[in-house]
């Protein structure tokens, strides 16, 4: 299937980036955990994590995009163990400023890089 067909068949309301992004996750009492986001959108992200976080766990997110730092709060909506023992984790933003949401959207659309 080509990329255009994949994008047209996508059910999500927000476009997602296709590159890796440096992200740090934390919760109270947990040191900052570096993860690699495989895709990012204005509504959430999907990352690879070395450890499971637990469904519905709230995490603080620090994202580094194009020399810009974005902070948000998110909740784990999906976890799946990967063949290598790492975890694929889907996060949905529950608190993010409108400016940061717009910035992510613009970066994903390619209008701000």
N, CA, C and O atoms as a printed pandas DataFrame, in Angstrom:
     atom_number atom_name residue_name chain_id  residue_number  x_coord  y_coord  z_coord
0              1         N          UNK        A               1    0.853   -1.176    0.000
1              2        CA          UNK        A               1    0.000    0.000    0.000
2              3         C          UNK        A               1    0.896    1.235    0.000
3              4         O          UNK        A               1    1.868    1.297    0.752
4              5         N          UNK        A               2    0.573    2.216   -0.840
5              6        CA          UNK        A               2    1.418    3.407   -0.879
6              7         C          UNK        A               2    1.040    4.374    0.240
7              8         O          UNK        A               2   -0.014    4.238    0.861
8              9         N          UNK        A               3    1.906    5.346    0.487
9             10        CA          UNK        A               3    1.726    6.277    1.599
10            11         C          UNK        A               3    0.452    7.093    1.446
11            12         O          UNK        A               3   -0.263    7.296    2.428
12            13         N          UNK        A               4    0.147    7.568    0.237
13            14        CA          UNK        A               4   -1.070    8.355    0.020
14            15         C          UNK        A               4   -2.319    7.559    0.389
15            16         O          UNK        A               4   -3.234    8.097    1.012
16            17         N          UNK        A               5   -2.365    6.297    0.012
17            18        CA          UNK        A               5   -3.513    5.455    0.352
18            19         C          UNK        A               5   -3.595    5.254    1.864
19            20         O          UNK        A               5   -4.687    5.241    2.432
20            21         N          UNK        A               6   -2.455    5.099    2.506
21            22        CA          UNK        A               6   -2.430    4.921    3.950
22            23         C          UNK        A               6   -2.959    6.164    4.656
23            24         O          UNK        A               6   -3.745    6.054    5.598
24            25         N          UNK        A               7   -2.536    7.342    4.210
25            26        CA          UNK        A               7   -3.002    8.584    4.823
26            27         C          UNK        A               7   -4.510    8.748    4.614
27            28         O          UNK        A               7   -5.215    9.149    5.539
28            29         N          UNK        A               8   -5.011    8.447    3.421
29            30        CA          UNK        A               8   -6.451    8.578    3.156
30            31         C          UNK        A               8   -7.266    7.616    4.005
31            32         O          UNK        A               8   -8.398    7.929    4.372
32            33         N          UNK        A               9   -6.704    6.432    4.328
33            34        CA          UNK        A               9   -7.446    5.443    5.096
34            35         C          UNK        A               9   -7.345    5.678    6.604
35            36         O          UNK        A               9   -8.012    4.993    7.379
36            37         N          UNK        A              10   -6.538    6.614    7.016
37            38        CA          UNK        A              10   -6.323    6.893    8.436
38            39         C          UNK        A              10   -7.606    7.402    9.088
39            40         O          UNK        A              10   -8.269    8.287    8.545
40            41         N          UNK        A              11   -7.954    6.855   10.237
41            42        CA          UNK        A              11   -9.171    7.249   10.934
42            43         C          UNK        A              11   -8.936    8.350   11.954
43            44         O          UNK        A              11   -9.894    8.962   12.426
44            45         N          UNK        A              12   -7.689    8.614   12.303
45            46        CA          UNK        A              12   -7.409    9.639   13.302
46            47         C          UNK        A              12   -7.712   11.017   12.728
47            48         O          UNK        A              12   -7.605   11.244   11.523
48            49         N          UNK        A              13   -8.095   11.938   13.623
49            50        CA          UNK        A              13   -8.453   13.280   13.160
50            51         C          UNK        A              13   -7.235   14.166   12.951
51            52         O          UNK        A              13   -7.316   15.154   12.222
52            53         N          UNK        A              14   -6.105   13.833   13.575
53            54        CA          UNK        A              14   -4.897   14.647   13.474
54            55         C          UNK        A              14   -3.838   13.929   12.642
55            56         O          UNK        A              14   -3.672   12.714   12.754
56            57         N          UNK        A              15   -3.122   14.683   11.807
57            58        CA          UNK        A              15   -1.990   14.124   11.086
58            59         C          UNK        A              15   -0.879   13.797   12.071
59            60         O          UNK        A              15   -0.760   14.420   13.125
60            61         N          UNK        A              16   -0.060   12.800   11.707
61            62        CA          UNK        A              16    1.057   12.394   12.562
62            63         C          UNK        A              16    2.367   12.582   11.826
63            64         O          UNK        A              16    2.432   12.475   10.602
64            65         N          UNK        A              17    3.422   12.868   12.601
65            66        CA          UNK        A              17    4.759   12.941   12.020
66            67         C          UNK        A              17    5.229   11.526   11.730
67            68         O          UNK        A              17    4.673   10.557   12.247
68            69         N          UNK        A              18    6.250   11.416   10.908
69            70        CA          UNK        A              18    6.769   10.096   10.565
70            71         C          UNK        A              18    8.190    9.888   11.069
71            72         O          UNK        A              18    8.764    8.825   10.832
72            73         N          UNK        A              19    8.778   10.859   11.753
73            74        CA          UNK        A              19   10.159   10.738   12.212
74            75         C          UNK        A              19   10.263   10.492   13.702
75            76         O          UNK        A              19    9.280   10.605   14.434
76            77         N          UNK        A              20   11.457   10.156   14.142
77            78        CA          UNK        A              20   11.697    9.937   15.563
78            79         C          UNK        A              20   11.899   11.261   16.269
79            80         O          UNK        A              20   12.526   12.175   15.732
80            81         N          UNK        A              21   11.356   11.361   17.491
81            82        CA          UNK        A              21   11.419   12.581   18.291
82            83         C          UNK        A              21   11.913   12.210   19.684
83            84         O          UNK        A              21   11.517   11.186   20.241
84            85         N          UNK        A              22   12.778   13.048   20.240
85            86        CA          UNK        A              22   13.281   12.845   21.595
86            87         C          UNK        A              22   12.217   13.280   22.604
87            88         O          UNK        A              22   11.760   14.422   22.584
88            89         N          UNK        A              23   11.827   12.350   23.489
89            90        CA          UNK        A              23   10.783   12.613   24.474
90            91         C          UNK        A              23   11.235   12.077   25.827
91            92         O          UNK        A              23   11.925   11.061   25.910
92            93         N          UNK        A              24   10.832   12.780   26.887
93            94        CA          UNK        A              24   11.091   12.323   28.245
94            95         C          UNK        A              24    9.759   12.233   28.970
95            96         O          UNK        A              24    8.961   13.169   28.931
96            97         N          UNK        A              25    9.514   11.092   29.640
97            98        CA          UNK        A              25    8.288   10.878   30.399
98            99         C          UNK        A              25    8.621   10.823   31.870
99           100         O          UNK        A              25    9.672   10.310   32.254
100          101         N          UNK        A              26    7.730   11.351   32.704
101          102        CA          UNK        A              26    7.937   11.257   34.149
102          103         C          UNK        A              26    6.596   11.267   34.863
103          104         O          UNK        A              26    5.590   11.741   34.337
104          105         N          UNK        A              27    6.610   10.736   36.064
105          106        CA          UNK        A              27    5.484   10.799   36.987
106          107         C          UNK        A              27    6.059   11.148   38.346
107          108         O          UNK        A              27    7.260   10.985   38.559
108          109         N          UNK        A              28    5.239   11.624   39.270
109          110        CA          UNK        A              28    5.779   11.896   40.609
110          111         C          UNK        A              28    6.428   10.637   41.194
111          112         O          UNK        A              28    5.827    9.563   41.192
112          113         N          UNK        A              29    7.635   10.777   41.683
113          114        CA          UNK        A              29    8.352    9.655   42.267
114          115         C          UNK        A              29    9.095    8.792   41.270
115          116         O          UNK        A              29    9.730    7.812   41.659
116          117         N          UNK        A              30    9.031    9.132   39.993
117          118        CA          UNK        A              30    9.735    8.366   38.974
118          119         C          UNK        A              30   10.723    9.283   38.276
119          120         O          UNK        A              30   10.348   10.371   37.839
120          121         N          UNK        A              31   11.973    8.868   38.162
121          122        CA          UNK        A              31   12.923    9.712   37.418
122          123         C          UNK        A              31   12.505    9.815   35.954
123          124         O          UNK        A              31   11.788    8.959   35.437
124          125         N          UNK        A              32   12.957   10.856   35.310
125          126        CA          UNK        A              32   12.640   11.084   33.901
126          127         C          UNK        A              32   13.117    9.903   33.065
127          128         O          UNK        A              32   14.250    9.446   33.209
128          129         N          UNK        A              33   12.249    9.420   32.197
129          130        CA          UNK        A              33   12.522    8.247   31.381
130          131         C          UNK        A              33   12.622    8.671   29.916
131          132         O          UNK        A              33   11.627    9.101   29.333
132          133         N          UNK        A              34   13.816    8.557   29.308
133          134        CA          UNK        A              34   13.927    8.909   27.886
134          135         C          UNK        A              34   13.269    7.837   27.026
135          136         O          UNK        A              34   13.486    6.642   27.229
136          137         N          UNK        A              35   12.464    8.277   26.065
137          138        CA          UNK        A              35   11.812    7.364   25.122
138          139         C          UNK        A              35   11.959    7.934   23.717
139          140         O          UNK        A              35   12.302    9.103   23.540
140          141         N          UNK        A              36   11.700    7.109   22.740
141          142        CA          UNK        A              36   11.738    7.553   21.350
142          143         C          UNK        A              36   10.325    7.526   20.796
143          144         O          UNK        A              36    9.709    6.465   20.699
144          145         N          UNK        A              37    9.812    8.696   20.432
145          146        CA          UNK        A              37    8.489    8.769   19.814
146          147         C          UNK        A              37    8.638    8.439   18.327
147          148         O          UNK        A              37    9.441    9.054   17.625
148          149         N          UNK        A              38    7.867    7.473   17.859
149          150        CA          UNK        A              38    7.901    7.091   16.452
150          151         C          UNK        A              38    6.981    7.961   15.622
151          152         O          UNK        A              38    7.218    8.169   14.432
152          153         N          UNK        A              39    5.932    8.469   16.248
153          154        CA          UNK        A              39    5.083    9.451   15.588
154          155         C          UNK        A              39    4.437   10.346   16.626
155          156         O          UNK        A              39    4.175    9.939   17.758
156          157         N          UNK        A              40    4.189   11.577   16.207
157          158        CA          UNK        A              40    3.641   12.605   17.091
158          159         C          UNK        A              40    2.515   13.307   16.346
159          160         O          UNK        A              40    2.615   13.552   15.144
160          161         N          UNK        A              41    1.448   13.629   17.060
161          162        CA          UNK        A              41    0.376   14.425   16.480
162          163         C          UNK        A              41   -0.040   15.476   17.501
163          164         O          UNK        A              41    0.486   15.511   18.614
164          165         N          UNK        A              42   -0.973   16.321   17.123
165          166        CA          UNK        A              42   -1.463   17.360   18.033
166          167         C          UNK        A              42   -2.333   16.774   19.140
167          168         O          UNK        A              42   -2.687   17.487   20.079
168          169         N          UNK        A              43   -2.686   15.492   19.054
169          170        CA          UNK        A              43   -3.513   14.880   20.092
170          171         C          UNK        A              43   -2.787   13.828   20.926
171          172         O          UNK        A              43   -3.308   13.394   21.954
172          173         N          UNK        A              44   -1.592   13.409   20.502
173          174        CA          UNK        A              44   -0.871   12.406   21.274
174          175         C          UNK        A              44    0.361   11.920   20.548
175          176         O          UNK        A              44    0.780   12.503   19.548
176          177         N          UNK        A              45    0.943   10.840   21.062
177          178        CA          UNK        A              45    2.140   10.282   20.445
178          179         C          UNK        A              45    2.224    8.793   20.712
179          180         O          UNK        A              45    1.574    8.264   21.614
180          181         N          UNK        A              46    3.047    8.124   19.897
181          182        CA          UNK        A              46    3.323    6.711   20.076
182          183         C          UNK        A              46    4.828    6.578   20.242
183          184         O          UNK        A              46    5.593    7.051   19.402
184          185         N          UNK        A              47    5.255    5.933   21.326
185          186        CA          UNK        A              47    6.687    5.848   21.606
186          187         C          UNK        A              47    7.094    4.433   21.977
187          188         O          UNK        A              47    6.261    3.582   22.288
188          189         N          UNK        A              48    8.398    4.211   21.936
189          190        CA          UNK        A              48    8.987    2.954   22.373
190          191         C          UNK        A              48    9.655    3.208   23.720
191          192         O          UNK        A              48   10.481    4.110   23.865
192          193         N          UNK        A              49    9.283    2.400   24.691
193          194        CA          UNK        A              49    9.719    2.575   26.081
194          195         C          UNK        A              49   10.370    1.282   26.561
195          196         O          UNK        A              49    9.976    0.196   26.136
196          197         N          UNK        A              50   11.350    1.389   27.432
197          198        CA          UNK        A              50   12.054    0.202   27.920
198          199         C          UNK        A              50   11.247   -0.591   28.950
199          200         O          UNK        A              50   11.565   -1.747   29.231
200          201         N          UNK        A              51   10.218    0.019   29.504
201          202        CA          UNK        A              51    9.437   -0.616   30.559
202          203         C          UNK        A              51    7.957   -0.291   30.382
203          204         O          UNK        A              51    7.628    0.777   29.866
204          205         N          UNK        A              52    7.059   -1.177   30.794
205          206        CA          UNK        A              52    5.637   -0.834   30.710
206          207         C          UNK        A              52    5.303    0.245   31.743
207          208         O          UNK        A              52    5.896    0.291   32.821
208          209         N          UNK        A              53    4.363    1.098   31.407
209          210        CA          UNK        A              53    3.959    2.181   32.314
210          211         C          UNK        A              53    2.630    1.891   32.994
211          212         O          UNK        A              53    2.365    2.412   34.077
212          213         N          UNK        A              54    1.805    1.080   32.384
213          214        CA          UNK        A              54    0.489    0.759   32.933
214          215         C          UNK        A              54   -0.608    1.556   32.247
215          216         O          UNK        A              54   -0.515    2.777   32.119
216          217         N          UNK        A              55   -1.646    0.856   31.806
217          218        CA          UNK        A              55   -2.774    1.529   31.168
218          219         C          UNK        A              55   -3.347    2.596   32.085
219          220         O          UNK        A              55   -3.450    2.402   33.296
220          221         N          UNK        A              56   -3.716    3.716   31.497
221          222        CA          UNK        A              56   -4.325    4.868   32.162
222          223         C          UNK        A              56   -3.402    5.599   33.130
223          224         O          UNK        A              56   -3.857    6.447   33.897
224          225         N          UNK        A              57   -2.112    5.280   33.103
225          226        CA          UNK        A              57   -1.146    6.018   33.925
226          227         C          UNK        A              57   -0.985    7.417   33.360
227          228         O          UNK        A              57   -0.847    7.596   32.150
228          229         N          UNK        A              58   -1.003    8.412   34.246
229          230        CA          UNK        A              58   -0.769    9.796   33.826
230          231         C          UNK        A              58    0.727   10.063   33.845
231          232         O          UNK        A              58    1.421    9.704   34.796
232          233         N          UNK        A              59    1.217   10.693   32.789
233          234        CA          UNK        A              59    2.640   11.010   32.695
234          235         C          UNK        A              59    2.818   12.458   32.247
235          236         O          UNK        A              59    1.998   13.007   31.512
236          237         N          UNK        A              60    3.903   13.055   32.707
237          238        CA          UNK        A              60    4.314   14.356   32.202
238          239         C          UNK        A              60    5.216   14.101   31.005
239          240         O          UNK        A              60    6.061   13.206   31.030
240          241         N          UNK        A              61    5.032   14.891   29.963
241          242        CA          UNK        A              61    5.749   14.707   28.708
242          243         C          UNK        A              61    6.588   15.946   28.423
243          244         O          UNK        A              61    6.086   17.068   28.476
244          245         N          UNK        A              62    7.852   15.741   28.124
245          246        CA          UNK        A              62    8.735   16.804   27.653
246          247         C          UNK        A              62    9.227   16.363   26.278
247          248         O          UNK        A              62    9.916   15.351   26.148
248          249         N          UNK        A              63    8.864   17.133   25.257
249          250        CA          UNK        A              63    9.191   16.806   23.881
250          251         C          UNK        A              63   10.151   17.841   23.334
251          252         O          UNK        A              63   10.011   19.033   23.607
252          253         N          UNK        A              64   11.125   17.387   22.563
253          254        CA          UNK        A              64   12.054   18.304   21.911
254          255         C          UNK        A              64   11.847   18.197   20.404
255          256         O          UNK        A              64   12.163   17.181   19.786
256          257         N          UNK        A              65   11.305   19.280   19.823
257          258        CA          UNK        A              65   11.017   19.337   18.388
258          259         C          UNK        A              65   11.680   20.567   17.800
259          260         O          UNK        A              65   11.401   21.684   18.235
260          261         N          UNK        A              66   12.541   20.387   16.832
261          262        CA          UNK        A              66   13.159   21.522   16.129
262          263         C          UNK        A              66   13.672   22.589   17.090
263          264         O          UNK        A              66   13.359   23.767   16.920
264          265         N          UNK        A              67   14.433   22.211   18.071
265          266        CA          UNK        A              67   15.028   23.108   19.070
266          267         C          UNK        A              67   13.978   23.801   19.945
267          268         O          UNK        A              67   14.260   24.833   20.553
268          269         N          UNK        A              68   12.786   23.243   20.007
269          270        CA          UNK        A              68   11.705   23.780   20.833
270          271         C          UNK        A              68   11.312   22.711   21.837
271          272         O          UNK        A              68   11.220   21.534   21.488
272          273         N          UNK        A              69   11.080   23.108   23.082
273          274        CA          UNK        A              69   10.603   22.166   24.088
274          275         C          UNK        A              69    9.112   22.369   24.304
275          276         O          UNK        A              69    8.640   23.497   24.450
276          277         N          UNK        A              70    8.386   21.275   24.322
277          278        CA          UNK        A              70    6.948   21.290   24.552
278          279         C          UNK        A              70    6.653   20.411   25.757
279          280         O          UNK        A              70    7.110   19.271   25.840
280          281         N          UNK        A              71    5.887   20.955   26.683
281          282        CA          UNK        A              71    5.486   20.197   27.867
282          283         C          UNK        A              71    3.997   19.910   27.806
283          284         O          UNK        A              71    3.205   20.751   27.379
284          285         N          UNK        A              72    3.627   18.712   28.239
285          286        CA          UNK        A              72    2.224   18.309   28.239
286          287         C          UNK        A              72    2.006   17.265   29.323
287          288         O          UNK        A              72    2.962   16.716   29.872
288          289         N          UNK        A              73    0.765   17.002   29.620
289          290        CA          UNK        A              73    0.367   15.875   30.463
290          291         C          UNK        A              73   -0.378   14.925   29.547
291          292         O          UNK        A              73   -1.131   15.358   28.674
292          293         N          UNK        A              74   -0.170   13.631   29.743
293          294        CA          UNK        A              74   -0.816   12.633   28.887
294          295         C          UNK        A              74   -1.219   11.422   29.715
295          296         O          UNK        A              74   -0.799   11.261   30.861
296          297         N          UNK        A              75   -2.031   10.587   29.116
297          298        CA          UNK        A              75   -2.431    9.339   29.746
298          299         C          UNK        A              75   -2.104    8.198   28.782
299          300         O          UNK        A              75   -2.250    8.330   27.567
300          301         N          UNK        A              76   -1.660    7.076   29.351
301          302        CA          UNK        A              76   -1.349    5.886   28.552
302          303         C          UNK        A              76   -2.668    5.265   28.101
303          304         O          UNK        A              76   -3.496    4.877   28.926
304          305         N          UNK        A              77   -2.853    5.175   26.792
305          306        CA          UNK        A              77   -4.089    4.581   26.275
306          307         C          UNK        A              77   -3.860    3.212   25.640
307          308         O          UNK        A              77   -4.810    2.480   25.364
308          309         N          UNK        A              78   -2.592    2.875   25.412
309          310        CA          UNK        A              78   -2.289    1.584   24.798
310          311         C          UNK        A              78   -0.857    1.190   25.121
311          312         O          UNK        A              78    0.049    2.023   25.113
312          313         N          UNK        A              79   -0.668   -0.087   25.403
313          314        CA          UNK        A              79    0.675   -0.649   25.586
314          315         C          UNK        A              79    0.725   -1.995   24.892
315          316         O          UNK        A              79   -0.210   -2.791   24.976
316          317         N          UNK        A              80    1.833   -2.238   24.205
317          318        CA          UNK        A              80    2.003   -3.534   23.563
318          319         C          UNK        A              80    3.467   -3.930   23.621
319          320         O          UNK        A              80    4.348   -3.155   23.249
320          321         N          UNK        A              81    3.715   -5.140   24.090
321          322        CA          UNK        A              81    5.089   -5.620   24.168
322          323         C          UNK        A              81    5.615   -5.879   22.768
323          324         O          UNK        A              81    4.929   -6.470   21.934
324          325         N          UNK        A              82    6.837   -5.434   22.519
325          326        CA          UNK        A              82    7.488   -5.597   21.225
326          327         C          UNK        A              82    8.316   -6.882   21.231
327          328         O          UNK        A              82    8.656   -7.385   22.302
328          329         N          UNK        A              83    8.644   -7.418   20.062
329          330        CA          UNK        A              83    9.437   -8.657   19.999
330          331         C          UNK        A              83   10.779   -8.563   20.725
331          332         O          UNK        A              83   11.287   -9.574   21.209
332          333         N          UNK        A              84   11.361   -7.357   20.806
333          334        CA          UNK        A              84   12.655   -7.205   21.470
334          335         C          UNK        A              84   12.536   -6.984   22.977
335          336         O          UNK        A              84   13.547   -6.770   23.646
336          337         N          UNK        A              85   11.304   -7.032   23.528
337          338        CA          UNK        A              85   11.101   -6.851   24.963
338          339         C          UNK        A              85   10.803   -5.418   25.372
339          340         O          UNK        A              85   10.464   -5.167   26.528
340          341         N          UNK        A              86   10.922   -4.477   24.450
341          342        CA          UNK        A              86   10.543   -3.095   24.758
342          343         C          UNK        A              86    9.017   -2.980   24.660
343          344         O          UNK        A              86    8.335   -3.954   24.340
344          345         N          UNK        A              87    8.493   -1.794   24.936
345          346        CA          UNK        A              87    7.051   -1.587   24.937
346          347         C          UNK        A              87    6.666   -0.445   24.014
347          348         O          UNK        A              87    7.254    0.635   24.077
348          349         N          UNK        A              88    5.678   -0.679   23.153
349          350        CA          UNK        A              88    5.077    0.378   22.362
350          351         C          UNK        A              88    3.975    1.011   23.205
351          352         O          UNK        A              88    3.068    0.316   23.664
352          353         N          UNK        A              89    4.050    2.316   23.410
353          354        CA          UNK        A              89    3.122    3.002   24.306
354          355         C          UNK        A              89    2.420    4.130   23.550
355          356         O          UNK        A              89    3.072    5.006   22.982
356          357         N          UNK        A              90    1.092    4.101   23.549
357          358        CA          UNK        A              90    0.295    5.171   22.962
358          359         C          UNK        A              90   -0.136    6.137   24.052
359          360         O          UNK        A              90   -0.688    5.725   25.072
360          361         N          UNK        A              91    0.114    7.420   23.837
361          362        CA          UNK        A              91   -0.238    8.454   24.816
362          363         C          UNK        A              91   -1.214    9.449   24.195
363          364         O          UNK        A              91   -1.074    9.826   23.032
364          365         N          UNK        A              92   -2.198    9.869   24.979
365          366        CA          UNK        A              92   -3.159   10.890   24.573
366          367         C          UNK        A              92   -2.980   12.092   25.493
367          368         O          UNK        A              92   -3.014   11.957   26.716
368          369         N          UNK        A              93   -2.788   13.272   24.897
369          370        CA          UNK        A              93   -2.606   14.473   25.716
370          371         C          UNK        A              93   -3.897   14.809   26.461
371          372         O          UNK        A              93   -4.971   14.875   25.862
372          373         N          UNK        A              94   -3.782   15.019   27.757
373          374        CA          UNK        A              94   -4.921   15.465   28.552
374          375         C          UNK        A              94   -4.769   16.925   28.955
375          376         O          UNK        A              94   -5.742   17.582   29.326
376          377         N          UNK        A              95   -3.541   17.426   28.878
377          378        CA          UNK        A              95   -3.299   18.843   29.170
378          379         C          UNK        A              95   -2.118   19.302   28.328
379          380         O          UNK        A              95   -0.997   18.820   28.483
380          381         N          UNK        A              96   -2.394   20.239   27.437
381          382        CA          UNK        A              96   -1.364   20.835   26.596
382          383         C          UNK        A              96   -1.880   22.213   26.208
383          384         O          UNK        A              96   -3.070   22.383   25.946
384          385         N          UNK        A              97   -0.996   23.188   26.173
385          386        CA          UNK        A              97   -1.450   24.533   25.827
386          387         C          UNK        A              97   -1.910   24.575   24.363
387          388         O          UNK        A              97   -1.427   23.810   23.528
388          389         N          UNK        A              98   -2.830   25.463   24.073
389          390        CA          UNK        A              98   -3.303   25.622   22.695
390          391         C          UNK        A              98   -2.157   26.001   21.767
391          392         O          UNK        A              98   -2.108   25.566   20.616
392          393         N          UNK        A              99   -1.230   26.819   22.276
393          394        CA          UNK        A              99   -0.078   27.233   21.471
394          395         C          UNK        A              99    0.799   26.032   21.113
395          396         O          UNK        A              99    1.237   25.895   19.971
396          397         N          UNK        A             100    1.051   25.161   22.101
397          398        CA          UNK        A             100    1.878   23.976   21.835
398          399         C          UNK        A             100    1.164   23.000   20.911
399          400         O          UNK        A             100    1.794   22.397   20.042
400          401         N          UNK        A             101   -0.152   22.836   21.088
401          402        CA          UNK        A             101   -0.917   21.950   20.201
402          403         C          UNK        A             101   -0.839   22.464   18.760
403          404         O          UNK        A             101   -0.652   21.685   17.825
404          405         N          UNK        A             102   -0.985   23.776   18.591
405          406        CA          UNK        A             102   -0.902   24.395   17.258
406          407         C          UNK        A             102    0.503   24.234   16.683
407          408         O          UNK        A             102    0.660   23.955   15.494
408          409         N          UNK        A             103    1.522   24.410   17.521
409          410        CA          UNK        A             103    2.904   24.258   17.079
410          411         C          UNK        A             103    3.157   22.844   16.566
411          412         O          UNK        A             103    3.754   22.668   15.504
412          413         N          UNK        A             104    2.709   21.839   17.308
413          414        CA          UNK        A             104    2.877   20.452   16.863
414          415         C          UNK        A             104    2.158   20.244   15.537
415          416         O          UNK        A             104    2.706   19.630   14.621
416          417         N          UNK        A             105    0.953   20.744   15.434
417          418        CA          UNK        A             105    0.180   20.611   14.207
418          419         C          UNK        A             105    0.913   21.253   13.020
419          420         O          UNK        A             105    0.978   20.672   11.936
420          421         N          UNK        A             106    1.461   22.451   13.234
421          422        CA          UNK        A             106    2.208   23.136   12.175
422          423         C          UNK        A             106    3.470   22.377   11.801
423          424         O          UNK        A             106    3.813   22.292   10.622
424          425         N          UNK        A             107    4.163   21.825   12.787
425          426        CA          UNK        A             107    5.383   21.052   12.515
426          427         C          UNK        A             107    5.056   19.793   11.725
427          428         O          UNK        A             107    5.769   19.448   10.783
428          429         N          UNK        A             108    3.989   19.109   12.099
429          430        CA          UNK        A             108    3.588   17.885   11.395
430          431         C          UNK        A             108    3.175   18.206    9.960
431          432         O          UNK        A             108    3.481   17.455    9.034
432          433         N          UNK        A             109    2.476   19.330    9.784
433          434        CA          UNK        A             109    2.055   19.745    8.439
434          435         C          UNK        A             109    3.205   20.246    7.585
435          436         O          UNK        A             109    3.076   20.365    6.367
436          437         N          UNK        A             110    4.339   20.541    8.229
437          438        CA          UNK        A             110    5.498   21.016    7.496
438          439         C          UNK        A             110    5.533   22.524    7.290
439          440         O          UNK        A             110    6.391   23.031    6.566
440          441         N          UNK        A             111    4.609   23.245    7.919
441          442        CA          UNK        A             111    4.597   24.691    7.733
442          443         C          UNK        A             111    5.540   25.414    8.689
443          444         O          UNK        A             111    5.790   26.608    8.529
444          445         N          UNK        A             112    6.068   24.692    9.688
445          446        CA          UNK        A             112    7.062   25.278   10.600
446          447         C          UNK        A             112    8.134   24.244   10.878
447          448         O          UNK        A             112    7.897   23.265   11.586
448          449         N          UNK        A             113    9.306   24.464   10.322
449          450        CA          UNK        A             113   10.430   23.561   10.589
450          451         C          UNK        A             113   11.696   24.343   10.783
451          452         O          UNK        A             113   12.753   23.759   11.018
